[in-house]
Amino acid sequence: MKNKPTLILFSIFIFISIFFAGIKILLSNTNQIYDETGIIFIDPTIINSVQISNEQNTSSLYKRNDSWRIGKQTVFEPKLSLFWKAIANIQKSELMSINPKNFERMGFDDSNKILVRFFIESTLQEEFLVGKWDQDTKTCFVKKINIDEIYGFTCPYENIFATDPNLWRNPIILNFPPQNIQSITFSYPDKEFEINLSDQGWILNENPDLILDSNKVGQYANQTQLLLADGFLTDEESKEVDFNQSDALFTFIPKPKTSSTITRIRLKQIDSNRVAIKNGNSPIIYYLNIGNAMELLVNEEKFLPSD
Protein backbone atom coordinates (compact mmCIF):
# COMPACT_ATOMS: atom_id res chain seq x y z
CA MET A 1 0.00 0.00 0.00
CA LYS A 2 2.95 2.32 0.60
CA ASN A 3 3.79 2.16 -3.12
CA LYS A 4 0.35 3.33 -4.27
CA PRO A 5 1.14 7.12 -4.26
CA THR A 6 4.33 6.44 -6.19
CA LEU A 7 2.40 4.41 -8.78
CA ILE A 8 -0.18 7.19 -9.16
CA LEU A 9 2.51 9.84 -9.65
CA PHE A 10 4.28 7.66 -12.19
CA SER A 11 1.01 7.16 -14.13
CA ILE A 12 0.36 10.92 -14.14
CA PHE A 13 3.89 11.53 -15.44
CA ILE A 14 3.39 9.03 -18.27
CA PHE A 15 0.05 10.62 -19.19
CA ILE A 16 1.51 14.15 -19.26
CA SER A 17 4.47 12.99 -21.36
CA ILE A 18 2.19 11.34 -23.94
CA PHE A 19 -0.12 14.36 -23.97
CA PHE A 20 2.63 16.87 -24.71
CA ALA A 21 4.23 14.55 -27.27
CA GLY A 22 0.90 14.39 -29.07
CA ILE A 23 0.57 18.18 -28.99
CA LYS A 24 4.08 18.52 -30.43
CA ILE A 25 3.30 16.13 -33.29
CA LEU A 26 0.00 17.87 -34.01
CA LEU A 27 1.66 21.28 -34.14
CA SER A 28 4.41 19.91 -36.35
CA ASN A 29 1.88 18.48 -38.80
CA THR A 30 -0.20 21.65 -38.72
CA ASN A 31 2.79 23.70 -39.82
CA GLN A 32 2.98 21.52 -42.92
CA ILE A 33 -0.70 21.74 -43.88
CA TYR A 34 -0.11 24.95 -45.84
CA ASP A 35 2.80 25.71 -48.14
CA GLU A 36 4.02 29.09 -49.39
CA THR A 37 1.12 29.34 -51.83
CA GLY A 38 -1.39 29.37 -48.97
CA ILE A 39 -3.02 26.28 -50.47
CA ILE A 40 -3.95 23.56 -48.02
CA PHE A 41 -2.46 20.09 -48.51
CA ILE A 42 -4.96 18.14 -50.62
CA ASP A 43 -5.23 14.46 -49.75
CA PRO A 44 -6.81 12.54 -52.67
CA THR A 45 -7.81 9.70 -50.36
CA ILE A 46 -10.35 11.88 -48.53
CA ILE A 47 -11.50 14.19 -51.33
CA ASN A 48 -14.64 12.85 -53.01
CA SER A 49 -15.49 15.51 -55.58
CA VAL A 50 -13.64 18.04 -57.71
CA GLN A 51 -14.98 20.89 -59.86
CA ILE A 52 -12.82 22.42 -62.60
CA SER A 53 -14.46 25.33 -64.41
CA ASN A 54 -13.96 28.36 -66.62
CA GLU A 55 -16.34 30.69 -68.43
CA GLN A 56 -17.28 28.03 -71.00
CA ASN A 57 -17.24 24.61 -69.31
CA THR A 58 -17.26 22.71 -66.05
CA SER A 59 -15.84 19.27 -65.35
CA SER A 60 -17.42 17.73 -62.25
CA LEU A 61 -15.58 14.67 -61.01
CA TYR A 62 -16.93 12.58 -58.15
CA LYS A 63 -15.91 9.43 -56.33
CA ARG A 64 -18.23 6.46 -56.01
CA ASN A 65 -17.04 3.27 -54.31
CA ASP A 66 -13.37 4.26 -54.74
CA SER A 67 -13.93 4.89 -58.47
CA TRP A 68 -13.73 8.40 -59.91
CA ARG A 69 -16.47 9.20 -62.41
CA ILE A 70 -17.61 12.02 -64.65
CA GLY A 71 -21.28 11.86 -65.50
CA LYS A 72 -22.11 8.19 -66.04
CA GLN A 73 -18.60 7.23 -67.10
CA THR A 74 -15.41 6.24 -65.34
CA VAL A 75 -12.65 8.85 -65.42
CA PHE A 76 -9.73 7.84 -67.65
CA GLU A 77 -7.18 6.54 -65.12
CA PRO A 78 -3.98 7.85 -66.80
CA LYS A 79 -5.55 11.33 -66.94
CA LEU A 80 -6.59 11.15 -63.28
CA SER A 81 -3.10 10.02 -62.23
CA LEU A 82 -1.49 13.02 -63.98
CA PHE A 83 -3.97 15.32 -62.23
CA TRP A 84 -3.14 14.07 -58.73
CA LYS A 85 0.59 14.20 -59.46
CA ALA A 86 0.21 17.84 -60.49
CA ILE A 87 -1.74 18.57 -57.30
CA ALA A 88 1.09 17.04 -55.25
CA ASN A 89 3.56 19.25 -57.11
CA ILE A 90 1.80 22.37 -55.82
CA GLN A 91 3.57 21.73 -52.50
CA LYS A 92 6.86 22.34 -54.38
CA SER A 93 5.74 25.60 -56.00
CA GLU A 94 8.02 28.59 -56.47
CA LEU A 95 6.95 32.23 -56.33
CA MET A 96 6.80 33.59 -59.89
CA SER A 97 5.22 37.05 -59.63
CA ILE A 98 3.60 39.51 -57.23
CA ASN A 99 3.04 42.12 -59.95
CA PRO A 100 -0.62 42.30 -61.05
CA LYS A 101 0.53 43.62 -64.45
CA ASN A 102 1.84 40.10 -65.19
CA PHE A 103 -1.32 38.28 -64.20
CA GLU A 104 -3.15 38.50 -67.54
CA ARG A 105 -0.07 37.32 -69.44
CA MET A 106 0.11 34.31 -67.11
CA GLY A 107 -3.52 33.40 -67.77
CA PHE A 108 -5.43 34.91 -64.86
CA ASP A 109 -7.78 37.07 -66.91
CA ASP A 110 -11.46 36.11 -67.01
CA SER A 111 -11.23 34.33 -70.37
CA ASN A 112 -8.35 32.05 -69.37
CA LYS A 113 -8.35 31.43 -65.64
CA ILE A 114 -9.60 28.10 -64.32
CA LEU A 115 -11.23 27.66 -60.92
CA VAL A 116 -10.41 24.37 -59.18
CA ARG A 117 -12.44 23.34 -56.11
CA PHE A 118 -12.11 20.29 -53.86
CA PHE A 119 -14.88 18.94 -51.65
CA ILE A 120 -15.30 16.45 -48.83
CA GLU A 121 -18.97 15.52 -49.19
CA SER A 122 -20.60 18.96 -49.62
CA THR A 123 -17.96 20.87 -47.67
CA LEU A 124 -15.49 22.97 -49.66
CA GLN A 125 -11.99 21.87 -48.66
CA GLU A 126 -9.90 24.12 -50.90
CA GLU A 127 -10.11 26.29 -54.02
CA PHE A 128 -7.61 28.10 -56.18
CA LEU A 129 -7.09 29.50 -59.67
CA VAL A 130 -4.94 28.01 -62.41
CA GLY A 131 -3.59 30.09 -65.28
CA LYS A 132 -1.92 29.21 -68.58
CA TRP A 133 0.35 26.22 -69.16
CA ASP A 134 3.89 27.11 -70.18
CA GLN A 135 4.93 24.59 -72.83
CA ASP A 136 8.63 25.51 -72.76
CA THR A 137 9.10 25.02 -69.02
CA LYS A 138 6.25 22.52 -68.46
CA THR A 139 4.88 24.79 -65.74
CA CYS A 140 1.38 25.53 -64.46
CA PHE A 141 0.66 28.80 -62.69
CA VAL A 142 -1.53 28.91 -59.59
CA LYS A 143 -2.80 31.54 -57.17
CA LYS A 144 -5.21 31.82 -54.30
CA ILE A 145 -8.34 33.86 -54.90
CA ASN A 146 -7.88 37.53 -53.90
CA ILE A 147 -4.15 37.09 -53.18
CA ASP A 148 -1.74 38.79 -55.57
CA GLU A 149 0.90 36.07 -55.60
CA ILE A 150 1.42 33.67 -58.50
CA TYR A 151 3.33 30.43 -58.02
CA GLY A 152 4.60 27.95 -60.58
CA PHE A 153 4.74 24.17 -60.32
CA THR A 154 5.57 21.27 -62.62
CA CYS A 155 2.88 20.23 -65.12
CA PRO A 156 4.32 17.88 -67.75
CA TYR A 157 1.27 18.03 -70.05
CA GLU A 158 -1.34 20.50 -71.24
CA ASN A 159 -4.98 20.26 -70.12
CA ILE A 160 -4.22 18.58 -66.80
CA PHE A 161 -6.86 20.95 -65.40
CA ALA A 162 -9.34 20.32 -68.21
CA THR A 163 -12.71 22.06 -68.03
CA ASP A 164 -14.03 20.05 -71.00
CA PRO A 165 -15.67 16.92 -69.53
CA ASN A 166 -14.81 14.89 -72.63
CA LEU A 167 -11.11 15.21 -71.86
CA TRP A 168 -11.66 13.20 -68.65
CA ARG A 169 -13.48 10.32 -70.36
CA ASN A 170 -11.85 7.11 -71.53
CA PRO A 171 -11.33 7.54 -75.32
CA ILE A 172 -10.51 3.86 -75.97
CA ILE A 173 -13.24 2.31 -78.13
CA LEU A 174 -11.49 -0.97 -78.80
CA ASN A 175 -8.33 -2.61 -77.52
CA PHE A 176 -7.98 -5.96 -79.27
CA PRO A 177 -4.36 -7.12 -79.76
CA PRO A 178 -3.78 -8.33 -83.36
CA GLN A 179 -2.07 -11.50 -82.15
CA ASN A 180 -5.29 -12.48 -80.36
CA ILE A 181 -7.58 -12.32 -83.41
CA GLN A 182 -8.94 -15.59 -84.79
CA SER A 183 -11.50 -14.01 -87.11
CA ILE A 184 -13.34 -10.79 -87.93
CA THR A 185 -16.86 -10.69 -89.36
CA PHE A 186 -17.88 -7.58 -91.31
CA SER A 187 -21.67 -7.20 -91.45
CA TYR A 188 -23.32 -4.50 -93.58
CA PRO A 189 -27.00 -4.03 -94.43
CA ASP A 190 -26.51 -5.55 -97.91
CA LYS A 191 -23.69 -8.07 -97.38
CA GLU A 192 -21.46 -9.90 -94.94
CA PHE A 193 -18.01 -11.46 -95.13
CA GLU A 194 -15.48 -12.94 -92.75
CA ILE A 195 -11.70 -13.18 -92.57
CA ASN A 196 -10.27 -16.17 -90.70
CA LEU A 197 -6.85 -17.23 -89.51
CA SER A 198 -6.04 -20.76 -90.72
CA ASP A 199 -2.98 -22.99 -90.91
CA GLN A 200 -2.39 -21.55 -94.40
CA GLY A 201 -2.67 -17.96 -93.17
CA TRP A 202 -5.58 -15.55 -93.48
CA ILE A 203 -8.43 -16.75 -95.67
CA LEU A 204 -11.81 -15.40 -96.78
CA ASN A 205 -15.07 -16.91 -95.50
CA GLU A 206 -13.26 -20.04 -94.24
CA ASN A 207 -12.42 -20.96 -97.84
CA PRO A 208 -8.84 -22.31 -97.98
CA ASP A 209 -8.67 -21.45 -101.67
CA LEU A 210 -9.21 -17.73 -101.01
CA ILE A 211 -5.89 -16.73 -99.45
CA LEU A 212 -5.69 -13.13 -98.23
CA ASP A 213 -2.74 -10.75 -98.03
CA SER A 214 -1.45 -11.13 -94.46
CA ASN A 215 0.21 -7.71 -94.56
CA LYS A 216 -3.07 -6.02 -95.45
CA VAL A 217 -4.88 -7.91 -92.69
CA GLY A 218 -2.11 -6.90 -90.27
CA GLN A 219 -2.42 -3.24 -91.22
CA TYR A 220 -6.15 -3.32 -90.53
CA ALA A 221 -5.69 -5.18 -87.24
CA ASN A 222 -3.17 -2.59 -86.11
CA GLN A 223 -5.86 0.09 -86.45
CA THR A 224 -8.16 -1.79 -84.09
CA GLN A 225 -5.45 -2.66 -81.59
CA LEU A 226 -6.03 0.72 -79.96
CA LEU A 227 -9.01 2.44 -81.56
CA LEU A 228 -9.45 5.91 -80.08
CA ALA A 229 -12.55 8.10 -80.29
CA ASP A 230 -12.50 11.54 -81.83
CA GLY A 231 -15.17 12.55 -79.34
CA PHE A 232 -18.32 11.60 -77.44
CA LEU A 233 -21.98 12.12 -78.20
CA THR A 234 -24.06 14.13 -75.78
CA ASP A 235 -26.88 12.38 -73.92
CA GLU A 236 -29.37 14.04 -76.26
CA GLU A 237 -27.49 12.91 -79.37
CA SER A 238 -27.08 9.38 -78.02
CA LYS A 239 -30.84 8.98 -77.61
CA GLU A 240 -31.32 9.67 -81.32
CA VAL A 241 -28.96 6.92 -82.53
CA ASP A 242 -30.62 3.62 -83.42
CA PHE A 243 -27.88 1.01 -83.51
CA ASN A 244 -30.45 -1.63 -84.45
CA GLN A 245 -30.29 0.03 -87.85
CA SER A 246 -26.51 0.36 -87.89
CA ASP A 247 -24.43 0.88 -90.99
CA ALA A 248 -21.94 -1.76 -89.92
CA LEU A 249 -21.35 -4.41 -87.28
CA PHE A 250 -17.87 -5.84 -86.77
CA THR A 251 -17.39 -8.97 -84.65
CA PHE A 252 -13.93 -9.87 -83.37
CA ILE A 253 -13.44 -13.50 -82.34
CA PRO A 254 -10.36 -14.24 -80.21
CA LYS A 255 -8.06 -17.20 -80.39
CA PRO A 256 -8.61 -19.82 -77.67
CA LYS A 257 -6.78 -19.30 -74.38
CA THR A 258 -6.14 -15.60 -74.90
CA SER A 259 -7.11 -12.71 -72.65
CA SER A 260 -9.47 -11.21 -75.25
CA THR A 261 -13.21 -11.86 -75.43
CA ILE A 262 -15.72 -11.74 -78.28
CA THR A 263 -16.16 -8.06 -79.12
CA ARG A 264 -18.74 -6.34 -81.29
CA ILE A 265 -18.65 -2.73 -82.43
CA ARG A 266 -21.48 -0.99 -84.28
CA LEU A 267 -21.21 2.09 -86.46
CA LYS A 268 -23.92 4.53 -87.54
CA GLN A 269 -23.38 7.72 -89.52
CA ILE A 270 -25.15 10.60 -87.78
CA ASP A 271 -24.20 13.57 -89.98
CA SER A 272 -21.87 14.49 -92.81
CA ASN A 273 -18.85 14.68 -90.51
CA ARG A 274 -19.33 12.03 -87.81
CA VAL A 275 -20.00 8.33 -87.37
CA ALA A 276 -21.33 7.13 -84.01
CA ILE A 277 -19.68 4.00 -82.68
CA LYS A 278 -20.55 1.69 -79.80
CA ASN A 279 -18.73 -1.26 -78.23
CA GLY A 280 -21.02 -4.08 -77.15
CA ASN A 281 -23.41 -3.22 -74.34
CA SER A 282 -21.39 -0.27 -73.10
CA PRO A 283 -23.58 2.82 -72.53
CA ILE A 284 -20.84 5.08 -73.92
CA ILE A 285 -21.48 6.38 -77.45
CA TYR A 286 -18.33 7.65 -79.14
CA TYR A 287 -17.91 9.20 -82.54
CA LEU A 288 -15.25 9.05 -85.23
CA ASN A 289 -14.65 11.72 -87.81
CA ILE A 290 -15.88 10.51 -91.18
CA GLY A 291 -12.36 10.08 -92.55
CA ASN A 292 -11.27 7.85 -89.67
CA ALA A 293 -14.48 5.84 -89.86
CA MET A 294 -14.00 5.16 -93.56
CA GLU A 295 -10.70 3.43 -92.79
CA LEU A 296 -12.69 0.85 -90.82
CA LEU A 297 -15.56 0.47 -93.29
CA VAL A 298 -13.88 -1.87 -95.78
CA ASN A 299 -14.96 -4.61 -98.17
CA GLU A 300 -13.32 -7.96 -98.92
CA GLU A 301 -11.29 -6.50 -101.78
CA LYS A 302 -9.33 -4.57 -99.18
CA PHE A 303 -7.61 -7.80 -98.10
CA LEU A 304 -7.10 -9.55 -101.42
CA PRO A 305 -3.56 -9.94 -102.76
CA SER A 306 -2.49 -7.33 -105.30
CA ASP A 307 -2.24 -8.52 -108.91
C-alpha positions in Angstrom: 0.0 0.0 0.0 2.9 2.3 0.6 3.8 2.2 -3.1 0.3 3.3 -4.3 1.1 7.1 -4.3 4.3 6.4 -6.2 2.4 4.4 -8.8 -0.2 7.2 -9.2 2.5 9.8 -9.6 4.3 7.7 -12.2 1.0 7.2 -14.1 0.4 10.9 -14.1 3.9 11.5 -15.4 3.4 9.0 -18.3 0.1 10.6 -19.2 1.5 14.1 -19.3 4.5 13.0 -21.4 2.2 11.3 -23.9 -0.1 14.4 -24.0 2.6 16.9 -24.7 4.2 14.6 -27.3 0.9 14.4 -29.1 0.6 18.2 -29.0 4.1 18.5 -30.4 3.3 16.1 -33.3 0.0 17.9 -34.0 1.7 21.3 -34.1 4.4 19.9 -36.4 1.9 18.5 -38.8 -0.2 21.7 -38.7 2.8 23.7 -39.8 3.0 21.5 -42.9 -0.7 21.7 -43.9 -0.1 24.9 -45.8 2.8 25.7 -48.1 4.0 29.1 -49.4 1.1 29.3 -51.8 -1.4 29.4 -49.0 -3.0 26.3 -50.5 -3.9 23.6 -48.0 -2.5 20.1 -48.5 -5.0 18.1 -50.6 -5.2 14.5 -49.7 -6.8 12.5 -52.7 -7.8 9.7 -50.4 -10.4 11.9 -48.5 -11.5 14.2 -51.3 -14.6 12.9 -53.0 -15.5 15.5 -55.6 -13.6 18.0 -57.7 -15.0 20.9 -59.9 -12.8 22.4 -62.6 -14.5 25.3 -64.4 -14.0 28.4 -66.6 -16.3 30.7 -68.4 -17.3 28.0 -71.0 -17.2 24.6 -69.3 -17.3 22.7 -66.0 -15.8 19.3 -65.4 -17.4 17.7 -62.3 -15.6 14.7 -61.0 -16.9 12.6 -58.1 -15.9 9.4 -56.3 -18.2 6.5 -56.0 -17.0 3.3 -54.3 -13.4 4.3 -54.7 -13.9 4.9 -58.5 -13.7 8.4 -59.9 -16.5 9.2 -62.4 -17.6 12.0 -64.6 -21.3 11.9 -65.5 -22.1 8.2 -66.0 -18.6 7.2 -67.1 -15.4 6.2 -65.3 -12.7 8.9 -65.4 -9.7 7.8 -67.6 -7.2 6.5 -65.1 -4.0 7.9 -66.8 -5.5 11.3 -66.9 -6.6 11.1 -63.3 -3.1 10.0 -62.2 -1.5 13.0 -64.0 -4.0 15.3 -62.2 -3.1 14.1 -58.7 0.6 14.2 -59.5 0.2 17.8 -60.5 -1.7 18.6 -57.3 1.1 17.0 -55.3 3.6 19.3 -57.1 1.8 22.4 -55.8 3.6 21.7 -52.5 6.9 22.3 -54.4 5.7 25.6 -56.0 8.0 28.6 -56.5 6.9 32.2 -56.3 6.8 33.6 -59.9 5.2 37.0 -59.6 3.6 39.5 -57.2 3.0 42.1 -59.9 -0.6 42.3 -61.0 0.5 43.6 -64.5 1.8 40.1 -65.2 -1.3 38.3 -64.2 -3.2 38.5 -67.5 -0.1 37.3 -69.4 0.1 34.3 -67.1 -3.5 33.4 -67.8 -5.4 34.9 -64.9 -7.8 37.1 -66.9 -11.5 36.1 -67.0 -11.2 34.3 -70.4 -8.3 32.0 -69.4 -8.3 31.4 -65.6 -9.6 28.1 -64.3 -11.2 27.7 -60.9 -10.4 24.4 -59.2 -12.4 23.3 -56.1 -12.1 20.3 -53.9 -14.9 18.9 -51.7 -15.3 16.4 -48.8 -19.0 15.5 -49.2 -20.6 19.0 -49.6 -18.0 20.9 -47.7 -15.5 23.0 -49.7 -12.0 21.9 -48.7 -9.9 24.1 -50.9 -10.1 26.3 -54.0 -7.6 28.1 -56.2 -7.1 29.5 -59.7 -4.9 28.0 -62.4 -3.6 30.1 -65.3 -1.9 29.2 -68.6 0.3 26.2 -69.2 3.9 27.1 -70.2 4.9 24.6 -72.8 8.6 25.5 -72.8 9.1 25.0 -69.0 6.2 22.5 -68.5 4.9 24.8 -65.7 1.4 25.5 -64.5 0.7 28.8 -62.7 -1.5 28.9 -59.6 -2.8 31.5 -57.2 -5.2 31.8 -54.3 -8.3 33.9 -54.9 -7.9 37.5 -53.9 -4.2 37.1 -53.2 -1.7 38.8 -55.6 0.9 36.1 -55.6 1.4 33.7 -58.5 3.3 30.4 -58.0 4.6 27.9 -60.6 4.7 24.2 -60.3 5.6 21.3 -62.6 2.9 20.2 -65.1 4.3 17.9 -67.8 1.3 18.0 -70.1 -1.3 20.5 -71.2 -5.0 20.3 -70.1 -4.2 18.6 -66.8 -6.9 21.0 -65.4 -9.3 20.3 -68.2 -12.7 22.1 -68.0 -14.0 20.1 -71.0 -15.7 16.9 -69.5 -14.8 14.9 -72.6 -11.1 15.2 -71.9 -11.7 13.2 -68.6 -13.5 10.3 -70.4 -11.9 7.1 -71.5 -11.3 7.5 -75.3 -10.5 3.9 -76.0 -13.2 2.3 -78.1 -11.5 -1.0 -78.8 -8.3 -2.6 -77.5 -8.0 -6.0 -79.3 -4.4 -7.1 -79.8 -3.8 -8.3 -83.4 -2.1 -11.5 -82.1 -5.3 -12.5 -80.4 -7.6 -12.3 -83.4 -8.9 -15.6 -84.8 -11.5 -14.0 -87.1 -13.3 -10.8 -87.9 -16.9 -10.7 -89.4 -17.9 -7.6 -91.3 -21.7 -7.2 -91.4 -23.3 -4.5 -93.6 -27.0 -4.0 -94.4 -26.5 -5.6 -97.9 -23.7 -8.1 -97.4 -21.5 -9.9 -94.9 -18.0 -11.5 -95.1 -15.5 -12.9 -92.8 -11.7 -13.2 -92.6 -10.3 -16.2 -90.7 -6.8 -17.2 -89.5 -6.0 -20.8 -90.7 -3.0 -23.0 -90.9 -2.4 -21.6 -94.4 -2.7 -18.0 -93.2 -5.6 -15.6 -93.5 -8.4 -16.8 -95.7 -11.8 -15.4 -96.8 -15.1 -16.9 -95.5 -13.3 -20.0 -94.2 -12.4 -21.0 -97.8 -8.8 -22.3 -98.0 -8.7 -21.5 -101.7 -9.2 -17.7 -101.0 -5.9 -16.7 -99.4 -5.7 -13.1 -98.2 -2.7 -10.8 -98.0 -1.4 -11.1 -94.5 0.2 -7.7 -94.6 -3.1 -6.0 -95.4 -4.9 -7.9 -92.7 -2.1 -6.9 -90.3 -2.4 -3.2 -91.2 -6.2 -3.3 -90.5 -5.7 -5.2 -87.2 -3.2 -2.6 -86.1 -5.9 0.1 -86.5 -8.2 -1.8 -84.1 -5.4 -2.7 -81.6 -6.0 0.7 -80.0 -9.0 2.4 -81.6 -9.5 5.9 -80.1 -12.6 8.1 -80.3 -12.5 11.5 -81.8 -15.2 12.6 -79.3 -18.3 11.6 -77.4 -22.0 12.1 -78.2 -24.1 14.1 -75.8 -26.9 12.4 -73.9 -29.4 14.0 -76.3 -27.5 12.9 -79.4 -27.1 9.4 -78.0 -30.8 9.0 -77.6 -31.3 9.7 -81.3 -29.0 6.9 -82.5 -30.6 3.6 -83.4 -27.9 1.0 -83.5 -30.4 -1.6 -84.4 -30.3 0.0 -87.9 -26.5 0.4 -87.9 -24.4 0.9 -91.0 -21.9 -1.8 -89.9 -21.3 -4.4 -87.3 -17.9 -5.8 -86.8 -17.4 -9.0 -84.7 -13.9 -9.9 -83.4 -13.4 -13.5 -82.3 -10.4 -14.2 -80.2 -8.1 -17.2 -80.4 -8.6 -19.8 -77.7 -6.8 -19.3 -74.4 -6.1 -15.6 -74.9 -7.1 -12.7 -72.7 -9.5 -11.2 -75.3 -13.2 -11.9 -75.4 -15.7 -11.7 -78.3 -16.2 -8.1 -79.1 -18.7 -6.3 -81.3 -18.7 -2.7 -82.4 -21.5 -1.0 -84.3 -21.2 2.1 -86.5 -23.9 4.5 -87.5 -23.4 7.7 -89.5 -25.2 10.6 -87.8 -24.2 13.6 -90.0 -21.9 14.5 -92.8 -18.9 14.7 -90.5 -19.3 12.0 -87.8 -20.0 8.3 -87.4 -21.3 7.1 -84.0 -19.7 4.0 -82.7 -20.5 1.7 -79.8 -18.7 -1.3 -78.2 -21.0 -4.1 -77.1 -23.4 -3.2 -74.3 -21.4 -0.3 -73.1 -23.6 2.8 -72.5 -20.8 5.1 -73.9 -21.5 6.4 -77.5 -18.3 7.6 -79.1 -17.9 9.2 -82.5 -15.2 9.0 -85.2 -14.6 11.7 -87.8 -15.9 10.5 -91.2 -12.4 10.1 -92.5 -11.3 7.8 -89.7 -14.5 5.8 -89.9 -14.0 5.2 -93.6 -10.7 3.4 -92.8 -12.7 0.8 -90.8 -15.6 0.5 -93.3 -13.9 -1.9 -95.8 -15.0 -4.6 -98.2 -13.3 -8.0 -98.9 -11.3 -6.5 -101.8 -9.3 -4.6 -99.2 -7.6 -7.8 -98.1 -7.1 -9.6 -101.4 -3.6 -9.9 -102.8 -2.5 -7.3 -105.3 -2.2 -8.5 -108.9 
